[in-house]
Amino acid sequence: GAVVSQHPSRVICKSGTSVKIECRSLDFQATTMFWYRQFPKQSLMLMATSNEGSKATYEQGVEKDKFLINHASLTLSTLTVTSAHPEDSSFYICSARGDRVGNSPLHFGNGTRLTVT
Amino acid sequence: AQKITQTQPGMFVQEKEAVTLDCTYDTSDPSYGLFWYKQPSSGEMIFLIYQGSYDQQNATEGRYSLNFQKARKSANLVISASQLGDSAMYFCAMREANSGNTPLVFGKGTRLSVIA
């Protein structure tokens, strides 16, 4: 149980275009999802907390107008990288909790490797 | 200040041997959870083991065990009988206020290489 599906797994786009990444909870409802970013050989850095039916909460230094998050349903959150630039090339990974019990881990999607040329 | 510190960028271990990956944490919250994840080269994050701040016993999960020393604020991962498939990045993570929808904060990770 607690499967998170992320799509696409890999995308290459040209500078200036926008890219949408989808994150779905397949067998549970997720009122909250988290979006992380990982540069090569580095750790996962939290970008934002996505809340169903309300605005996302962004971490300091993350441009909310550049990384648009929409959490329109209990099973889907999307991250749109707008006007992408080469420095946005990174590994983006979403996650959600299967339940709100304290010991429940975050379940992660398989990530999206974005390359901006 | 770093909330999660992993001081070993890389570790080598002989196949079938045990290895300990270090993790220290910093929090003033009495309620927190500690997690270990494995990230193979494919990028997926695989949950390994969990330790709650109020747990009296060290967590174990198959070949994984967590050496939890609360006073020292350390939560080291022990992998017994290492296998070649254990080669991966390992991340220690913490959730403060261990309830509700709080995110995980990750350490910088340790790259484990298992040698045949």
Chai-1 contact restraints between the chains, C-beta under 6 A:
chainA,res_idxA,chainB,res_idxB,connection_type,confidence,min_distance_angstrom,max_distance_angstrom,comment,restraint_id
A,T32,B,N101,contact,1.0,0.0,6.0,A-B,restraint_1
A,F34,B,P103,contact,1.0,0.0,6.0,A-B,restraint_2
A,S43,B,F106,contact,1.0,0.0,6.0,A-B,restraint_3
A,S43,B,K108,contact,1.0,0.0,6.0,A-B,restraint_4
A,S43,B,G109,contact,1.0,0.0,6.0,A-B,restraint_5
A,L44,B,F106,contact,1.0,0.0,6.0,A-B,restraint_6
A,L46,B,P103,contact,1.0,0.0,6.0,A-B,restraint_7
A,G102,B,N98,contact,1.0,0.0,6.0,A-B,restraint_8
A,G102,B,S99,contact,1.0,0.0,6.0,A-B,restraint_9
A,N103,B,Y50,contact,1.0,0.0,6.0,A-B,restraint_10
A,N103,B,G52,contact,1.0,0.0,6.0,A-B,restraint_11
A,P105,B,F35,contact,1.0,0.0,6.0,A-B,restraint_12
A,P105,B,F47,contact,1.0,0.0,6.0,A-B,restraint_13
A,L106,B,L104,contact,1.0,0.0,6.0,A-B,restraint_14
A,F108,B,M45,contact,1.0,0.0,6.0,A-B,restraint_15
A,N110,B,E44,contact,1.0,0.0,6.0,A-B,restraint_16
A,G111,B,G43,contact,1.0,0.0,6.0,A-B,restraint_17
